[in-house]
């Protein structure tokens, strides 16, 4: 079964780039263009991973991350922060907010694939361990 990735990104160009990078690797991509729909989709879909932009209309990415972490249903979902703001304080805020990884824009497609695979591998090994 394909791993589902929720992409919460307001730029359709970036959404498409992420899809082009990840769909050939077998991932199912669910795009959303704003923070409110991103939170709702996370609660409904319970994706394997959320790729979250910081600069979103409505709720910004920090607010989305806070709501996800505060909600029992979504608290343990894996989140990759993807942003054009690559300063150290942005990375520190992502870590403090509970993000699992950070990638700055512009990004190389292979870097995105590697990070996504790394984030999803522990879930696969945890499942394998639980099944043993």
N, C-alpha and C positions, 0 to 999 in steps of 0.2 A: 504494500500500500504506500502511495506517494506521501511524503512528508508535506504538510500544509504550512505555507509561510504567509503571514499577513503583512503586507507592505503598507504602512501608513506614511504617505508621502504626497504632498500637494502638487508636485511637478509631474505631469503626465510623461514627460520625457524621461525623468529619472525612474518612474514606475516601469516604463517600457524597457529601459536599460537593465534594470534589476531582473525583470522577467526574461529578457533575452539571455542574461548571464546564467540564470538558475533553472529555467524550465528544461533545457537540454540535459541537465544533470538529474532530471526526474522529479523535481519539486513542483508542487501545485501552488500557484501564486494567487493570492486574494488581495487586490489593491483597494485602498481606501484613501480619499483625498483630504480628510480633515480629522481633527482630534476626536470629536464627538462620535463620528461613524467608526473610527478606529477602536475606541473603547467598546462600543456596542458590538462590533464584529469580534473582538477578542473574547467577550463574554459569551457570544453565541457560538463561535466556531471552535474555541479553545485550540488555536493553532499550535504547531510544534515550535514555531519561532515567530517573533514579531520583529520586523525591521522598521524602526521608528525614526522619523525625521524630527528635529527639534523645532524648526520654524514652521508651524502649522497654523492654518486659520481656525478660529474657534478656540479650542483648547490647544495650547502649545505642547510640544513633546514632553516637557518636564511635567506638566499637569497630567498628561496621559500616563506617563510612567508612574507618577504618584498614585493615581487612581487604580492602576493595574496592581500595584504592590499592596494597596490598602484593601483590596477586594479578595476575600478568601478564595473565590472561584478562579481568579486570574493571578494570584500572588506568585505562583511558582512558574509561570510561563517564561520562557527564555526571551530576552529582549536584546537586540543589537541596535545601538544608537548610531544613526547615519546622519552626519551633519557637515556643513561647510565650515563650521566653527571649530577649528582644530587646536585651539589654545589649551594649555595645561589645565586651566580652571574648568573648562568645559568637560574635559576627560574626568577630572576629579568629581565634578557634579554628577556625571553619569554613573560613576562608581558608587558615590554616596547614595544616589537614588535607587540603586539596586539593578542597574543595567548589567548584563552578562558580558557585553563586549562593546567596543567603540570602533567606528571606522569613519574617516573623514572624506568628504567630497573635495575634489574629484577622486574617484577610486579606480583601481585597476580591476577589471572583471575577475581575474584569477584570485586577487586578494579577497574579494567578496565571497567567491566560492569556497575558498579555504576556510575562512572564518565561519561561514554557515555550516560547513561540514563538521568543523571542530565543535561548534555549539550543539549540533545534533548527535554527534557520536556518543557523548556520555549518556544520553537518554536511551540509546540503543543498547549500550552495555548494561545499564541499570535494568532494562527490561529483560535482557538475557540472563542476568544474575537472578532476578526475581523468579524467572521461569525454571531455573535449575533446582 
